[in-house]
Amino acid sequence: MFASILSRFSHDLAIDLGTANTCVYARGRGIVVSEPSIVALNKVTGRIEAVGTEAKEMLGRTPGHITAIKPMKDGVIADFEAAEKMLAHFIRKAHKGNGLVRPRVVIGVPSEITQVERRAVKDSAMRAKVSEVHLIEEAMAAAIGAGMPITEASGNMVVDIGGGTTDIAVISLAGVVYGKSVRVAGNELDEAIILHARKAHNLLIGERTAERIKIDIGSAYPLEHPISIEVKGRHITEGRPTTVTMNDGEIRKALTEPVRFIVQAVHDALERIPPELSADIFDRGIILTGGGAMLKNLDMRLRDETGLPVQVAEDPLSSVVLGAGKMLSDFDLLRRISLD
């Protein structure tokens, strides 16, 4: 009972510092922050005007002196100062504005992150007033968050499709036997939709509209019932606002290349793992996590292409932060899997 009271008042945090979204898990309280990884900066004063959801609302709508910045690119920090301020904001929010707290944090990072990129994440976190930083691979955290038995002497395969990277890992005995991070993920799907709208419909659309199209009618495999939506944007040649109708078939065709790239990365992983672990994966299958795992029928496409059982994690968006959160109460396991 004493341990449960201590954990309730613990300040330790787990952070999934994603390209598209940042989630923060507080020990004893669960997920306390889940917001877009965006910062709105005033170029005149240098002041941060908004962070997260509020900043995302400003995308494509800001006056000239305010710019919306995405501090993360391909799963790593692209803008050091903005990332530091965004982290500090989310940590304060997780602690309900208490700036005196200096928590220990566990942060998920892509599998093939370089030493320089790793140092940038650690430095940003330390400048955001934390006491300790532990880094773990996102695929490992996702596997733990999805409830996979990672400490057993058997192969577990996880494919974590985020905003900037797709992390593929085969895990056995709490170690990554095979790990690969490819920089094709949710953002590339959005860009493919923007390009399709321009080429097929002479329509200019923004990132938020492309994301909505992907969520509403995007798919990796034919749907049982065709669906279509109306899309608003600006006509390229006429310059006026206009509306067009798009259907799932054309969007599926537009997403062909990025989806094929992800499927090929899974094929490559299956070809490179030891035969004993291949047999385990044949029995257990593949678990999909991350926001990209929610693309309609992606599990069916992978099942068809690999001949293996494929299932989407129960809470794909939160798998990484939930797995990192479990490490807050299991420091022995954290020491085994930490990148430190």
N, C-alpha and C positions, 0 to 999 in steps of 0.2 A: 504493500500500500504506500509506504514511504517513497519507493521508487517511482510510483505512478504520480504522486504529488510533485516530486522533483521534476519529472518530465513535463508536467503541465506548465511549470513555470520556467522551463528551459528556454534559452534564447537562440538555440542552434537552428540554422536554416539550411535547406537544400534548394539549389537554384538550377533550373533548366534555362540557360542563357541562349535562347534560340534566335535564329536569323529572323523569323517571323513573329514569334511569341516568346515571352518570358514568363515562366511559372515559378512561384516561390512556395515552398512547403515549410511550415513551422512545426517543430517537434511538439507533439501533444495537441496540435490544432488542425493539422492537415493543410490542404492548399489554401493559402491566404491571399495570393496575388496570381492572376492570370491575365496578362495584358499584352498588347502588341509591343514589339521591340522598336519603338519609334520615339524620337525626341524632337520637339518643335523649338528651334533656336531663333532668337531675335538677333539679327546680324548687326544691328545698330548698337545695342547695349551689351551684346554677348550673353544675355540672360536666357535661361531655359524658360520658355513660356508654358510648355505642357509636356507631359510624358505619358506614354502608354495609350490607353483608349482615347483620352482627350486629344492627344497629338494625332492619332490616326484619323479622327474626324476632320482634321485640318488638311489631310493629304489632298493635293490638287486644288485647295481652296484658300491657300494662304496669300496674304498681301506680299509685295515684293521684299519687305524687310524681314519677313519671317520665313524660315525654311524648315521643312520637315526632313530630319536626318534619320537614317537607319544605321545605327552604330555597328551592327553585325552584318558581315557579308560572308556567305559560304560557311557559316558556323563559327567564324572567328571574328575578332575585333578589327573593324576597319577604321573606326574613329575613336581613338583612345579617350579623349576628353568627354565626348558625348556618352560613351559606354560607362565611364566612371560616374557621371552624373545620373545616368539612368539607373545604374545599380544602387547608388546611394538612395535615390528616390524610392525604389522598390523595397529596399531593406528597411527604410524608415516607415514605409506604409505597412510592412509586415509586422513591425513593432509598434504600430498605431502612433507614429510620430515621436516615439521616445528616442531621441538622438544620443542618449548616454550609453545605450546598449552596444556592446562590441561582440557580436555573435561569432561562433565557429560556423563556417559554411562548407558545404559540399557542392561542387559545381560539375555538371556534365559537359564534356567537350567532345568534338569529333575524334574518331579513331586515329586518323593520320595527322593530327595537329603537330606542328613543328615545335621545337624547344622555344623559339622566339615567340610564337603565337601563344604557347602555354604560359610563358612569362608575362605576356601582355594581359591575359585573363587574371592571373594571380595579382599582378600589380594593380589592376583596376579595382579588384575586390578589396585589396588592402587599403587603397586610397579611399574606398567607400566606408572605411572605419569598421573592418572586421578584425577579429583577433587571430584566426587561423583560416587557411584556405586549403581544401583537399580537392584535387581534380580526379574524376573518374570518367572512363569512356562512356559516351552516350548509349552505345549499343549494350554495354554491360548493365548500365542503369536501367535501360528499357527492359532488358530480360528479367531483371529482378522485379521491376514494377509490374511486369506482366505475369509474375508468379511462376517463372520457369525455375526448375531445380538446378541452379547453376553450380552448386558445390558437389554434385554427384559426378561419378566417373562415366559420364555419358554425354553425347553431343546435343547441344541445344542451339538452334539457328534462329537468329532474330534479324529482321530487316526494319530499320528505323528510318522512316522517310519524313524528314523535317522540312523546313522552309528552304534552307541553303544546301544541306547535304543529305545524302542517303548513306546511312551507316549499316554495314552488313557484318555480322560477327557470328562465329561458331564458338561456343563457350563450353568448356569442360573443366571440372575441378577448380572452379572459381578463377579460371584463366581464359584469356582469349587465344584460342588455337589458330584462328584465322580472323583477321580484321581488315576491312577495306572501307574507305570513305570516298564516295564519288560526289562531285559537286554538281549533281543534277538532282533536283528535288521539286518541292512545291512552287518555288519562284519561277523555275523554268517552265512549269506547266502554265502559270499565269502569263509569262512572256509569249508562249506559243499561241495562247488565245488572243492576246493583243495583236500579234502579227497576223493571225487569221482574220480578225475583224477588219484590219486595214486592207489586206489583200483581196478578200472575198466580198467585202461589203463597203469598201471605201469609208470605213467608220473608225474614228479615233476614240478609243476608250482608255480609261485609267486603270491603275492596279486594283483598286477596290472593286470596280465593275468586273474585271477579269476574274478576280477571286470568287465573286458571287456566281458568275457563269460556271466556273469549275465546280463549285459546291453544288449548285442546283442541277446542272445537266451533264457535267463532265463524267466520263466513264472510260474504262480500259478494255471493256468487253461488251458486246451488244446487250442492250437492256431488254427485259421481257416486254415492256410497254414503252414505245417511243415517247419522248417528252420534248417540249420546246418552250422557250421563254422570249419575251420582248426585251431588247437591249437598247438602251439610250446612249447616244454619244454625239460626236460632231462629224458631219460629213466632210471628207478631206478636201474635195474640190469646191463644194458650194459654201463651206464654212458655217453652215447653220445646224442647229440641233436637229437630230433626226432619230427615228426608231426603226429597228429592223428585228425580224424574228430569226432566232437561231435554234437549231435542233440538236439532239444528242449525237446524231450520226456525224454531223460536220465537226462538232467539237471533239469527238473521239478521233476523227481523222487528223485534226489539228494537233492533238496530243500524241500522235503516233511516235515521233522521234524521242521525246523525253521518256515516254513509257517504255519504249524498246530499249533504251539505254539502261534503265533501272533493271528490266528483266534480264538483260545481258550480264549485268554486274552480279546478279544472283546466280546465273549459270556459271560464271567464272569462279565464284566462291565454291560452288558444288564440285567443280572440277579440281580444285586445289586442296581439298581437305583430306585427311587420312581415311583409308577405306573403312576402318572400324567405326569412325564417327559418321561416315556416310550411311552406314547401316542404321545407326541411332536416328539420324534425321529422316531416313526413309520411314521409320516407325512413328516418330514424334511429329514430323512435319516442320513447317516454318511458321513463325509468329510474326505478324506485321504490326508495327507500332508507328507513332507519329501522325501528324495531321494528314500527310500524303496517303496513309493507309486507308483513309476514309473515301478515297476516290472510288466511285461506284464500280463494283465488279473487278477491282484489281486483284483480289484474292482468287477469283475464278480464272483470270488471265494467267496468273502465276501457276495455279493448279494445272491448267491446261498445258502450259509450256514446260513444266518440270516433272509432271506426273506425281508430285508429292502432295500430301495434305497441307493446306494453307489456311490459317485462320487469323482473323483480326483480333488484337487484344481487346479485352473488355472495355478499357478506357484508353484508346490509343494516344489521344492528345496529352494525357498526363502520365504515361508510363515512365518516361525518363525522370521526372521530378518525384514521382512516387517511389521509384527504385532508389534514387539518391536520398530520399527521405528515410527509407528503411536503414540506410547506413548510419544515420544519426544515433540510432540506438544499438548499433552493432559495430563498434569501432575495431574489433578484431578482424571482421570481414573487410572493413574499410581499409585497414592497413594492408591486407592481402591484395586488394584490387586497385588501390590508389596509384596514380601516375607519379607521385612524388618520388 
